[in-house]
């Protein structure tokens, strides 16, 4: 009972060791704080290098712009080749126009041959119609001075026109010759009827008119109421108009001139005189100025001493 277990005794604290340890930890802590990682410093700006880099980039960009893919060059204009092409085109166009014109003339000639019997049936002595095929810029078959037949734009359609006071009138239009022949026949008939009516009206008007008696003057040396024998046919009756000579006509007396008219005539004469004098003076002044300005020197150069 008296023998108790021994308790391990704690070491005696040593103040000096604690101070040393504290100083060592503080020194280590201060050293760790001083040993911070170094921050990389930014490089200093270099103006010359920046200029060189900028110039190099500009040069590379200019070379890239100059090195564009070459576009195919357009052929140079050749006047001789253009003239050849124009002549070929003109010849082709002329050939086409000539062919169309021949076709048009053939159709109009066929129509003319169909219309000749119709025109021949007109009464004798009627000269209203003159069937003619004109070969101008626009071929046409003329019936008279105001009616004609021509081809349309398609060179197949016949067009029958008449020029009137109110303009050109289309009478008939068709691609068939028989219809155009029928229209022309009707036109010829109407023109003949109009002619007959005009002749009848002129005949009626002529019957209503009376011949006017012509008066004559007596020949000098002949008696009043007689005619010279040489001027009458032998055995011819004496005209009634020469039975008696008309009385001589006394000329009317000229109108009396009033004072106002006399004053007006005098004033007009005065103005004409003054105008003539002024014109003569202007001509003389112009001649004097021309003489003094240039004519005197010319006279001296060509003829010698001037007269004045």
BALOBA-1460 file (C-alpha; in Angstrom, 3 decimals):
// residues 308
<rec num="1" residu="x" x="0.000" y="0.000" z="0.000"/>
<rec num="2" residu="x" x="2.811" y="2.341" z="0.672"/>
<rec num="3" residu="x" x="4.386" y="1.589" z="-2.751"/>
<rec num="4" residu="x" x="2.440" y="3.899" z="-5.220"/>
<rec num="5" residu="x" x="3.085" y="3.862" z="-8.991"/>
<rec num="6" residu="x" x="5.490" y="6.430" z="-10.143"/>
<rec num="7" residu="x" x="3.948" y="9.299" z="-12.200"/>
<rec num="8" residu="x" x="6.157" y="10.586" z="-15.027"/>
<rec num="9" residu="x" x="7.289" y="14.054" z="-14.225"/>
<rec num="10" residu="x" x="6.953" y="16.890" z="-16.840"/>
<rec num="11" residu="x" x="10.174" y="18.362" z="-17.976"/>
<rec num="12" residu="x" x="11.096" y="21.614" z="-16.470"/>
<rec num="13" residu="x" x="10.273" y="24.526" z="-18.723"/>
<rec num="14" residu="x" x="13.336" y="26.249" z="-20.078"/>
<rec num="15" residu="x" x="12.693" y="29.941" z="-20.796"/>
<rec num="16" residu="x" x="15.823" y="30.422" z="-22.802"/>
<rec num="17" residu="x" x="14.908" y="27.609" z="-25.146"/>
<rec num="18" residu="x" x="11.411" y="29.055" z="-25.631"/>
<rec num="19" residu="x" x="12.832" y="32.464" z="-26.465"/>
<rec num="20" residu="x" x="15.222" y="30.936" z="-28.965"/>
<rec num="21" residu="x" x="12.457" y="28.969" z="-30.604"/>
<rec num="22" residu="x" x="10.239" y="32.058" z="-30.789"/>
<rec num="23" residu="x" x="13.034" y="34.084" z="-32.356"/>
<rec num="24" residu="x" x="13.735" y="31.331" z="-34.835"/>
<rec num="25" residu="x" x="10.101" y="31.099" z="-35.875"/>
<rec num="26" residu="x" x="9.916" y="34.886" z="-36.227"/>
<rec num="27" residu="x" x="13.043" y="34.913" z="-38.318"/>
<rec num="28" residu="x" x="11.691" y="32.146" z="-40.499"/>
<rec num="29" residu="x" x="8.430" y="33.999" z="-40.856"/>
<rec num="30" residu="x" x="10.205" y="37.211" z="-41.805"/>
<rec num="31" residu="x" x="12.366" y="35.343" z="-44.264"/>
<rec num="32" residu="x" x="9.290" y="33.720" z="-45.816"/>
<rec num="33" residu="x" x="7.675" y="37.137" z="-46.202"/>
<rec num="34" residu="x" x="10.773" y="38.563" z="-47.817"/>
<rec num="35" residu="x" x="10.987" y="35.683" z="-50.277"/>
<rec num="36" residu="x" x="7.807" y="36.678" z="-52.341"/>
<rec num="37" residu="x" x="7.600" y="35.509" z="-55.982"/>
<rec num="38" residu="x" x="9.059" y="38.099" z="-58.319"/>
<rec num="39" residu="x" x="6.433" y="39.756" z="-60.592"/>
<rec num="40" residu="x" x="7.629" y="39.890" z="-64.247"/>
<rec num="41" residu="x" x="8.226" y="43.471" z="-65.199"/>
<rec num="42" residu="x" x="6.580" y="44.835" z="-68.429"/>
<rec num="43" residu="x" x="9.029" y="45.559" z="-71.211"/>
<rec num="44" residu="x" x="9.797" y="49.168" z="-71.886"/>
<rec num="45" residu="x" x="8.088" y="50.662" z="-74.996"/>
<rec num="46" residu="x" x="10.329" y="50.728" z="-78.085"/>
<rec num="47" residu="x" x="9.169" y="53.436" z="-80.583"/>
<rec num="48" residu="x" x="11.702" y="52.543" z="-83.263"/>
<rec num="49" residu="x" x="10.685" y="48.900" z="-83.201"/>
<rec num="50" residu="x" x="7.016" y="49.819" z="-83.413"/>
<rec num="51" residu="x" x="7.725" y="52.006" z="-86.470"/>
<rec num="52" residu="x" x="9.671" y="49.214" z="-88.158"/>
<rec num="53" residu="x" x="6.883" y="46.714" z="-87.488"/>
<rec num="54" residu="x" x="4.232" y="49.151" z="-88.813"/>
<rec num="55" residu="x" x="6.245" y="49.780" z="-91.992"/>
<rec num="56" residu="x" x="6.691" y="46.089" z="-92.551"/>
<rec num="57" residu="x" x="2.976" y="45.429" z="-92.141"/>
<rec num="58" residu="x" x="2.138" y="48.253" z="-94.595"/>
<rec num="59" residu="x" x="4.601" y="46.880" z="-97.136"/>
<rec num="60" residu="x" x="3.132" y="43.372" z="-96.829"/>
<rec num="61" residu="x" x="-0.390" y="44.754" z="-97.220"/>
<rec num="62" residu="x" x="0.613" y="46.758" z="-100.333"/>
<rec num="63" residu="x" x="2.229" y="43.686" z="-101.881"/>
<rec num="64" residu="x" x="-0.910" y="41.669" z="-101.189"/>
<rec num="65" residu="x" x="-3.060" y="44.352" z="-102.871"/>
<rec num="66" residu="x" x="-0.724" y="44.517" z="-105.885"/>
<rec num="67" residu="x" x="-0.748" y="40.769" z="-106.282"/>
<rec num="68" residu="x" x="-4.434" y="40.605" z="-107.310"/>
<rec num="69" residu="x" x="-5.452" y="38.036" z="-109.897"/>
<rec num="70" residu="x" x="-5.085" y="39.549" z="-113.363"/>
<rec num="71" residu="x" x="-8.418" y="40.130" z="-115.079"/>
<rec num="72" residu="x" x="-8.685" y="39.065" z="-118.718"/>
<rec num="73" residu="x" x="-7.940" y="42.059" z="-120.905"/>
<rec num="74" residu="x" x="-10.608" y="43.187" z="-123.347"/>
<rec num="75" residu="x" x="-9.662" y="42.942" z="-127.007"/>
<rec num="76" residu="x" x="-8.619" y="46.207" z="-128.578"/>
<rec num="77" residu="x" x="-11.180" y="47.791" z="-130.943"/>
<rec num="78" residu="x" x="-10.447" y="47.029" z="-134.576"/>
<rec num="79" residu="x" x="-12.004" y="49.484" z="-137.039"/>
<rec num="80" residu="x" x="-11.335" y="47.301" z="-140.073"/>
<rec num="81" residu="x" x="-13.083" y="44.324" z="-138.489"/>
<rec num="82" residu="x" x="-16.007" y="46.555" z="-137.458"/>
<rec num="83" residu="x" x="-16.309" y="47.850" z="-141.037"/>
<rec num="84" residu="x" x="-16.329" y="44.301" z="-142.392"/>
<rec num="85" residu="x" x="-19.047" y="43.275" z="-139.943"/>
<rec num="86" residu="x" x="-21.125" y="46.368" z="-140.785"/>
<rec num="87" residu="x" x="-20.834" y="45.683" z="-144.520"/>
<rec num="88" residu="x" x="-21.834" y="42.057" z="-144.081"/>
<rec num="89" residu="x" x="-24.844" y="43.056" z="-141.949"/>
<rec num="90" residu="x" x="-25.836" y="45.732" z="-144.456"/>
<rec num="91" residu="x" x="-25.599" y="43.256" z="-147.337"/>
<rec num="92" residu="x" x="-27.709" y="40.707" z="-145.476"/>
<rec num="93" residu="x" x="-30.285" y="43.365" z="-144.627"/>
<rec num="94" residu="x" x="-30.338" y="44.592" z="-148.231"/>
<rec num="95" residu="x" x="-30.825" y="41.044" z="-149.505"/>
<rec num="96" residu="x" x="-33.715" y="40.502" z="-147.087"/>
<rec num="97" residu="x" x="-35.317" y="43.821" z="-148.071"/>
<rec num="98" residu="x" x="-34.871" y="43.037" z="-151.775"/>
<rec num="99" residu="x" x="-36.548" y="39.654" z="-151.343"/>
<rec num="100" residu="x" x="-39.476" y="41.212" z="-149.478"/>
<rec num="101" residu="x" x="-39.760" y="43.916" z="-152.118"/>
<rec num="102" residu="x" x="-39.852" y="41.339" z="-154.921"/>
<rec num="103" residu="x" x="-42.573" y="39.436" z="-153.092"/>
<rec num="104" residu="x" x="-44.554" y="42.648" z="-152.596"/>
<rec num="105" residu="x" x="-44.186" y="43.680" z="-156.241"/>
<rec num="106" residu="x" x="-45.282" y="40.215" z="-157.386"/>
<rec num="107" residu="x" x="-48.475" y="40.364" z="-155.301"/>
<rec num="108" residu="x" x="-49.276" y="43.882" z="-156.525"/>
<rec num="109" residu="x" x="-48.640" y="42.861" z="-160.157"/>
<rec num="110" residu="x" x="-51.070" y="39.971" z="-159.719"/>
<rec num="111" residu="x" x="-53.659" y="42.387" z="-158.341"/>
<rec num="112" residu="x" x="-53.067" y="44.771" z="-161.265"/>
<rec num="113" residu="x" x="-53.727" y="41.986" z="-163.766"/>
<rec num="114" residu="x" x="-57.011" y="41.215" z="-161.966"/>
<rec num="115" residu="x" x="-58.085" y="44.884" z="-161.990"/>
<rec num="116" residu="x" x="-57.389" y="45.594" z="-165.671"/>
<rec num="117" residu="x" x="-60.657" y="43.980" z="-166.928"/>
<rec num="118" residu="x" x="-62.638" y="46.059" z="-164.420"/>
<rec num="119" residu="x" x="-61.095" y="49.333" z="-165.590"/>
<rec num="120" residu="x" x="-61.568" y="48.405" z="-169.267"/>
<rec num="121" residu="x" x="-65.324" y="48.083" z="-168.684"/>
<rec num="122" residu="x" x="-65.596" y="51.816" z="-168.017"/>
<rec num="123" residu="x" x="-67.567" y="53.795" z="-170.653"/>
<rec num="124" residu="x" x="-65.542" y="55.124" z="-173.583"/>
<rec num="125" residu="x" x="-64.312" y="58.658" z="-173.153"/>
<rec num="126" residu="x" x="-63.991" y="58.388" z="-169.385"/>
<rec num="127" residu="x" x="-60.457" y="59.251" z="-168.346"/>
<rec num="128" residu="x" x="-60.953" y="59.125" z="-164.586"/>
<rec num="129" residu="x" x="-59.009" y="55.913" z="-164.060"/>
<rec num="130" residu="x" x="-55.368" y="55.219" z="-164.846"/>
<rec num="131" residu="x" x="-54.296" y="51.831" z="-163.481"/>
<rec num="132" residu="x" x="-50.568" y="52.056" z="-162.727"/>
<rec num="133" residu="x" x="-48.108" y="50.036" z="-160.637"/>
<rec num="134" residu="x" x="-45.584" y="52.445" z="-159.098"/>
<rec num="135" residu="x" x="-42.264" y="50.963" z="-157.994"/>
<rec num="136" residu="x" x="-41.213" y="53.599" z="-155.505"/>
<rec num="137" residu="x" x="-40.156" y="53.229" z="-151.905"/>
<rec num="138" residu="x" x="-43.619" y="51.869" z="-151.149"/>
<rec num="139" residu="x" x="-44.946" y="49.996" z="-154.211"/>
<rec num="140" residu="x" x="-48.590" y="50.842" z="-154.902"/>
<rec num="141" residu="x" x="-51.263" y="50.178" z="-157.504"/>
<rec num="142" residu="x" x="-52.943" y="53.508" z="-158.330"/>
<rec num="143" residu="x" x="-56.487" y="53.572" z="-159.672"/>
<rec num="144" residu="x" x="-56.690" y="57.344" z="-160.028"/>
<rec num="145" residu="x" x="-55.224" y="60.399" z="-158.352"/>
<rec num="146" residu="x" x="-56.781" y="59.669" z="-154.951"/>
<rec num="147" residu="x" x="-57.179" y="55.872" z="-154.655"/>
<rec num="148" residu="x" x="-54.483" y="53.210" z="-154.445"/>
<rec num="149" residu="x" x="-53.755" y="49.730" z="-153.100"/>
<rec num="150" residu="x" x="-50.634" y="48.836" z="-151.118"/>
<rec num="151" residu="x" x="-49.394" y="45.932" z="-149.031"/>
<rec num="152" residu="x" x="-49.487" y="45.858" z="-145.238"/>
<rec num="153" residu="x" x="-46.547" y="45.343" z="-142.923"/>
<rec num="154" residu="x" x="-46.838" y="41.579" z="-143.184"/>
<rec num="155" residu="x" x="-46.467" y="41.776" z="-147.025"/>
<rec num="156" residu="x" x="-49.572" y="39.604" z="-147.356"/>
<rec num="157" residu="x" x="-52.505" y="41.928" z="-146.661"/>
<rec num="158" residu="x" x="-53.879" y="44.199" z="-149.393"/>
<rec num="159" residu="x" x="-54.986" y="47.632" z="-148.159"/>
<rec num="160" residu="x" x="-57.229" y="49.842" z="-150.328"/>
<rec num="161" residu="x" x="-57.008" y="53.561" z="-149.452"/>
<rec num="162" residu="x" x="-58.615" y="56.770" z="-150.677"/>
<rec num="163" residu="x" x="-57.370" y="60.301" z="-149.984"/>
<rec num="164" residu="x" x="-60.234" y="62.615" z="-149.064"/>
<rec num="165" residu="x" x="-60.580" y="66.144" z="-147.768"/>
<rec num="166" residu="x" x="-60.703" y="64.804" z="-144.213"/>
<rec num="167" residu="x" x="-57.635" y="62.580" z="-144.601"/>
<rec num="168" residu="x" x="-56.803" y="59.089" z="-145.819"/>
<rec num="169" residu="x" x="-59.612" y="56.556" z="-145.503"/>
<rec num="170" residu="x" x="-59.190" y="52.767" z="-145.494"/>
<rec num="171" residu="x" x="-61.867" y="51.336" z="-147.791"/>
<rec num="172" residu="x" x="-60.989" y="47.622" z="-147.690"/>
<rec num="173" residu="x" x="-58.374" y="45.338" z="-146.214"/>
<rec num="174" residu="x" x="-57.950" y="41.625" z="-146.878"/>
<rec num="175" residu="x" x="-55.451" y="38.921" z="-147.807"/>
<rec num="176" residu="x" x="-57.720" y="37.675" z="-150.620"/>
<rec num="177" residu="x" x="-57.511" y="39.311" z="-154.020"/>
<rec num="178" residu="x" x="-61.181" y="38.735" z="-154.875"/>
<rec num="179" residu="x" x="-62.359" y="40.888" z="-151.964"/>
<rec num="180" residu="x" x="-60.059" y="43.736" z="-152.984"/>
<rec num="181" residu="x" x="-61.231" y="43.416" z="-156.616"/>
<rec num="182" residu="x" x="-64.861" y="43.636" z="-155.441"/>
<rec num="183" residu="x" x="-64.082" y="46.736" z="-153.362"/>
<rec num="184" residu="x" x="-62.323" y="48.387" z="-156.324"/>
<rec num="185" residu="x" x="-65.273" y="47.545" z="-158.601"/>
<rec num="186" residu="x" x="-67.674" y="49.245" z="-156.190"/>
<rec num="187" residu="x" x="-65.372" y="52.259" z="-155.993"/>
<rec num="188" residu="x" x="-65.239" y="52.564" z="-159.799"/>
<rec num="189" residu="x" x="-69.038" y="52.349" z="-159.983"/>
<rec num="190" residu="x" x="-69.458" y="55.098" z="-157.374"/>
<rec num="191" residu="x" x="-66.990" y="57.349" z="-159.204"/>
<rec num="192" residu="x" x="-68.895" y="56.864" z="-162.489"/>
<rec num="193" residu="x" x="-72.197" y="57.726" z="-160.801"/>
<rec num="194" residu="x" x="-70.647" y="60.875" z="-159.290"/>
<rec num="195" residu="x" x="-69.351" y="61.855" z="-162.722"/>
<rec num="196" residu="x" x="-72.782" y="61.414" z="-164.317"/>
<rec num="197" residu="x" x="-74.408" y="63.530" z="-161.608"/>
<rec num="198" residu="x" x="-71.791" y="66.259" z="-162.018"/>
<rec num="199" residu="x" x="-72.322" y="66.310" z="-165.808"/>
<rec num="200" residu="x" x="-76.093" y="66.466" z="-165.407"/>
<rec num="201" residu="x" x="-75.858" y="69.335" z="-162.919"/>
<rec num="202" residu="x" x="-73.457" y="71.204" z="-165.214"/>
<rec num="203" residu="x" x="-75.801" y="70.668" z="-168.196"/>
<rec num="204" residu="x" x="-78.788" y="72.039" z="-166.275"/>
<rec num="205" residu="x" x="-76.784" y="75.029" z="-165.126"/>
<rec num="206" residu="x" x="-75.551" y="75.709" z="-168.664"/>
<rec num="207" residu="x" x="-79.059" y="75.735" z="-170.086"/>
<rec num="208" residu="x" x="-80.153" y="78.368" z="-167.578"/>
<rec num="209" residu="x" x="-77.329" y="80.694" z="-168.566"/>
<rec num="210" residu="x" x="-77.838" y="83.253" z="-171.361"/>
<rec num="211" residu="x" x="-75.050" y="84.502" z="-173.638"/>
<rec num="212" residu="x" x="-74.014" y="88.067" z="-172.890"/>
<rec num="213" residu="x" x="-74.008" y="90.661" z="-175.714"/>
<rec num="214" residu="x" x="-70.584" y="92.102" z="-176.432"/>
<rec num="215" residu="x" x="-70.506" y="95.876" z="-177.061"/>
<rec num="216" residu="x" x="-68.093" y="97.393" z="-179.568"/>
<rec num="217" residu="x" x="-66.777" y="100.816" z="-180.359"/>
<rec num="218" residu="x" x="-67.371" y="102.425" z="-183.740"/>
<rec num="219" residu="x" x="-64.357" y="102.332" z="-186.037"/>
<rec num="220" residu="x" x="-62.920" y="105.727" z="-186.931"/>
<rec num="221" residu="x" x="-63.987" y="106.881" z="-190.387"/>
<rec num="222" residu="x" x="-67.150" y="104.775" z="-190.475"/>
<rec num="223" residu="x" x="-70.654" y="106.088" z="-190.224"/>
<rec num="224" residu="x" x="-72.570" y="105.472" z="-187.050"/>
<rec num="225" residu="x" x="-74.371" y="102.096" z="-187.106"/>
<rec num="226" residu="x" x="-72.255" y="100.669" z="-189.968"/>
<rec num="227" residu="x" x="-69.391" y="98.175" z="-190.013"/>
<rec num="228" residu="x" x="-66.387" y="97.867" z="-192.258"/>
<rec num="229" residu="x" x="-67.124" y="95.496" z="-195.143"/>
<rec num="230" residu="x" x="-63.842" y="93.670" z="-194.688"/>
<rec num="231" residu="x" x="-64.772" y="92.651" z="-191.147"/>
<rec num="232" residu="x" x="-68.001" y="90.879" z="-192.097"/>
<rec num="233" residu="x" x="-68.193" y="87.642" z="-193.966"/>
<rec num="234" residu="x" x="-69.932" y="87.832" z="-197.306"/>
<rec num="235" residu="x" x="-73.560" y="86.782" z="-196.964"/>
<rec num="236" residu="x" x="-73.438" y="86.566" z="-193.154"/>
<rec num="237" residu="x" x="-76.244" y="88.244" z="-191.209"/>
<rec num="238" residu="x" x="-75.426" y="91.381" z="-189.347"/>
<rec num="239" residu="x" x="-75.230" y="90.704" z="-185.583"/>
<rec num="240" residu="x" x="-77.780" y="92.409" z="-183.424"/>
<rec num="241" residu="x" x="-75.069" y="93.622" z="-181.099"/>
<rec num="242" residu="x" x="-73.601" y="95.753" z="-183.913"/>
<rec num="243" residu="x" x="-76.928" y="97.273" z="-184.966"/>
<rec num="244" residu="x" x="-76.371" y="100.426" z="-183.022"/>
<rec num="245" residu="x" x="-73.217" y="101.749" z="-181.460"/>
<rec num="246" residu="x" x="-73.417" y="102.649" z="-177.796"/>
<rec num="247" residu="x" x="-73.242" y="106.281" z="-176.827"/>
<rec num="248" residu="x" x="-69.762" y="107.508" z="-175.980"/>
<rec num="249" residu="x" x="-69.081" y="107.403" z="-172.290"/>
<rec num="250" residu="x" x="-68.196" y="110.769" z="-170.842"/>
<rec num="251" residu="x" x="-65.323" y="110.454" z="-168.355"/>
<rec num="252" residu="x" x="-66.238" y="111.527" z="-164.868"/>
<rec num="253" residu="x" x="-64.765" y="114.747" z="-163.629"/>
<rec num="254" residu="x" x="-61.926" y="114.282" z="-161.152"/>
<rec num="255" residu="x" x="-62.865" y="115.031" z="-157.527"/>
<rec num="256" residu="x" x="-62.102" y="118.495" z="-156.288"/>
<rec num="257" residu="x" x="-59.059" y="118.757" z="-154.068"/>
<rec num="258" residu="x" x="-59.846" y="120.201" z="-150.690"/>
<rec num="259" residu="x" x="-57.608" y="122.434" z="-148.585"/>
<rec num="260" residu="x" x="-56.815" y="119.622" z="-146.169"/>
<rec num="261" residu="x" x="-55.700" y="117.382" z="-148.999"/>
<rec num="262" residu="x" x="-53.547" y="120.142" z="-150.465"/>
<rec num="263" residu="x" x="-51.921" y="120.734" z="-147.067"/>
<rec num="264" residu="x" x="-51.327" y="116.996" z="-146.681"/>
<rec num="265" residu="x" x="-49.721" y="116.768" z="-150.126"/>
<rec num="266" residu="x" x="-47.473" y="119.735" z="-149.371"/>
<rec num="267" residu="x" x="-46.460" y="118.270" z="-146.013"/>
<rec num="268" residu="x" x="-45.688" y="114.918" z="-147.632"/>
<rec num="269" residu="x" x="-43.554" y="116.606" z="-150.287"/>
<rec num="270" residu="x" x="-41.714" y="118.527" z="-147.584"/>
<rec num="271" residu="x" x="-41.033" y="115.359" z="-145.617"/>
<rec num="272" residu="x" x="-39.779" y="113.590" z="-148.753"/>
<rec num="273" residu="x" x="-37.477" y="116.508" z="-149.531"/>
<rec num="274" residu="x" x="-36.097" y="116.636" z="-145.990"/>
<rec num="275" residu="x" x="-35.573" y="112.870" z="-146.005"/>
<rec num="276" residu="x" x="-33.692" y="113.023" z="-149.291"/>
<rec num="277" residu="x" x="-31.498" y="115.889" z="-148.047"/>
<rec num="278" residu="x" x="-30.780" y="114.018" z="-144.792"/>
<rec num="279" residu="x" x="-29.847" y="110.839" z="-146.672"/>
<rec num="280" residu="x" x="-27.495" y="112.777" z="-148.955"/>
<rec num="281" residu="x" x="-25.856" y="114.454" z="-145.939"/>
<rec num="282" residu="x" x="-25.371" y="111.134" z="-144.178"/>
<rec num="283" residu="x" x="-23.791" y="109.639" z="-147.282"/>
<rec num="284" residu="x" x="-21.462" y="112.653" z="-147.606"/>
<rec num="285" residu="x" x="-20.425" y="112.454" z="-143.932"/>
<rec num="286" residu="x" x="-19.757" y="108.715" z="-144.217"/>
<rec num="287" residu="x" x="-17.654" y="109.272" z="-147.341"/>
<rec num="288" residu="x" x="-15.660" y="112.058" z="-145.616"/>
<rec num="289" residu="x" x="-14.991" y="109.900" z="-142.560"/>
<rec num="290" residu="x" x="-13.903" y="106.988" z="-144.741"/>
<rec num="291" residu="x" x="-11.605" y="109.316" z="-146.728"/>
<rec num="292" residu="x" x="-9.953" y="110.801" z="-143.659"/>
<rec num="293" residu="x" x="-9.635" y="107.470" z="-141.865"/>
<rec num="294" residu="x" x="-8.245" y="105.176" z="-144.544"/>
<rec num="295" residu="x" x="-8.872" y="106.230" z="-148.109"/>
<rec num="296" residu="x" x="-6.387" y="109.192" z="-148.003"/>
<rec num="297" residu="x" x="-3.521" y="106.858" z="-147.024"/>
<rec num="298" residu="x" x="-4.461" y="104.345" z="-149.695"/>
<rec num="299" residu="x" x="-4.605" y="107.129" z="-152.333"/>
<rec num="300" residu="x" x="-1.183" y="108.390" z="-151.253"/>
<rec num="301" residu="x" x="0.264" y="104.877" z="-151.379"/>
<rec num="302" residu="x" x="-1.090" y="103.904" z="-154.784"/>
<rec num="303" residu="x" x="-1.616" y="107.159" z="-156.721"/>
<rec num="304" residu="x" x="0.529" y="109.848" z="-155.049"/>
<rec num="305" residu="x" x="-0.552" y="113.178" z="-153.624"/>
<rec num="306" residu="x" x="-4.261" y="113.161" z="-152.611"/>
<rec num="307" residu="x" x="-6.451" y="115.775" z="-154.354"/>
<rec num="308" residu="x" x="-7.682" y="117.224" z="-151.050"/>
